[in-house]
Amino acid sequence: MTNEDDEREDLIRRITETQRGLGRLFAQHQSPLFSSNLTMRQLKVILIVSMNGSASGQDLAQSLGVGLGTVTGIVDRLVAQGFVGRHEDPHDRRVRRVELTPAGAALVEEINNAGFDHYRRILDHLDTATLHALDHVTRTIRDVAAKLIDEGS
């Protein structure tokens, strides 16, 4: 390993440790995630449906890595809590699709906004030069992440 490789590894380690530290600090901020009484699988279903607009039971089973019977139970509980509803797929009446209800959409928005609001308060305390640098770095990271996803890496 060269000195440059050592320096890169040290920087990556420091950045990773800093990110973990930020994660711990963010975790201390009370999030709607902690007051929602949702299981991790229920939350995953809500987020999958939110990202895709709707999902079939098969889609959810595949995304969660569980059987259709397990998905049915998860969705039944989310329906009972008022976060999702089921409807017939307009293209295949044999398929039932799961969609967010207004309460489910409001929960997703509340979770997203809580994180954004907390992050925004932090950004408000940074000077303009730091914000420019952060803007450049985050755009670069996003671009590399998108490229890696496109390449299938």
Buried (B, 14 or more C-beta within 10 A) or exposed (E): EEEEEEEEEEEEEEEEEEEEEEEEEEEEEEBBBEEBEBEEBBBBBBBBBBEBEBBBBEBBBEBBEBEEEBBBEBBEBBBEBEBBBBEEEEEEEEBBBBBBBEEBBEBBEBBEEBBEEBEEEEEEEEEEEEEEEEEEEEEEEEEEEEEEEEEEE
